[in-house]
Amino acid sequence: MKLNVKAFALAAGLVWGVNWFFLTWWMILFEGITHDVTLIGRWYRGYTVSPVGSLVALGYGFIDGFMLGLLVAWLYNKLAPRFKTKDE
């Protein structure tokens, strides 16, 4: 079975981006808005724990997840035929 690379990448991008978006809002809810540089802010330029930062994380997270999804699906499609059993 082959994976649809574009669909897998889109799904991975959406999941990863929305994850960072909601994580940022979770931190805003419990800790308040801070403009301190966080660990994730070192990877995602412009990210802070703020409403604007959640949108920045959504964008960067989508791009990261999309690229990782492309790589994973492409590798799967290239390597899966080599690991098929004789029963398949």
C-alpha positions as CSV (number, residue, x, y, z in Angstrom):
1,M,0.0,0.0,0.0
2,K,1.3,3.4,-0.9
3,L,0.7,6.6,1.0
4,N,-0.6,9.7,-0.7
5,V,2.4,12.0,0.0
6,K,0.5,15.3,-0.4
7,A,-2.4,14.2,1.8
8,F,-0.1,12.8,4.5
9,A,2.1,16.0,4.5
10,L,-1.0,18.2,4.7
11,A,-2.4,16.2,7.6
12,A,0.9,16.2,9.4
13,G,1.3,20.0,8.9
14,L,-2.2,20.7,10.2
15,V,-1.7,18.5,13.3
16,W,1.7,20.0,14.1
17,G,0.6,23.6,13.5
18,V,-2.7,23.3,15.5
19,N,-0.8,21.5,18.3
20,W,1.5,24.5,18.8
21,F,-1.4,26.9,18.4
22,F,-3.4,25.3,21.2
23,L,-0.3,24.7,23.4
24,T,0.4,28.5,23.2
25,W,-3.2,29.3,24.2
26,W,-2.9,26.7,27.0
27,M,0.2,28.5,28.4
28,I,-1.6,31.9,28.0
29,L,-4.6,30.6,30.0
30,F,-2.5,29.3,32.9
31,E,0.5,31.6,32.9
32,G,-0.6,34.8,31.1
33,I,1.0,36.6,28.2
34,T,4.7,36.9,28.4
35,H,7.1,38.2,25.8
36,D,10.1,36.3,27.1
37,V,12.1,34.2,24.7
38,T,11.3,30.6,25.2
39,L,13.0,27.5,23.9
40,I,10.5,27.2,21.0
41,G,11.1,30.9,20.3
42,R,14.7,30.1,19.5
43,W,13.5,27.8,16.7
44,Y,10.5,29.8,15.6
45,R,11.6,33.4,15.1
46,G,9.0,35.8,16.3
47,Y,7.3,33.4,18.7
48,T,6.3,34.6,22.1
49,V,3.6,33.4,24.5
50,S,0.9,35.7,23.1
51,P,-2.0,35.7,20.7
52,V,0.3,36.8,17.9
53,G,2.8,34.2,18.9
54,S,0.2,31.5,18.6
55,L,-0.3,32.4,15.0
56,V,3.4,32.5,14.4
57,A,3.7,29.0,15.9
58,L,0.7,27.8,13.8
59,G,2.5,28.9,10.6
60,Y,5.9,27.6,11.5
61,G,4.4,24.4,12.9
62,F,2.4,23.8,9.7
63,I,5.6,24.2,7.6
64,D,7.6,21.9,9.8
65,G,4.9,19.3,10.0
66,F,4.3,19.5,6.2
67,M,8.0,19.0,5.4
68,L,8.4,16.2,7.9
69,G,5.2,14.6,6.6
70,L,6.6,14.8,3.0
71,L,9.8,13.1,4.1
72,V,8.1,10.4,6.1
73,A,5.6,9.5,3.4
74,W,8.2,9.6,0.6
75,L,10.5,7.3,2.6
76,Y,7.7,5.0,3.4
77,N,6.7,4.7,-0.2
78,K,10.3,4.0,-1.2
79,L,11.1,1.5,1.5
80,A,7.8,-0.4,2.0
81,P,8.1,-2.6,-1.0
82,R,11.4,-3.9,0.2
83,F,9.8,-5.2,3.4
84,K,6.8,-7.0,2.0
85,T,6.3,-10.6,3.0
86,K,5.7,-13.4,0.6
87,D,2.1,-13.7,1.8
88,E,1.2,-10.2,0.5
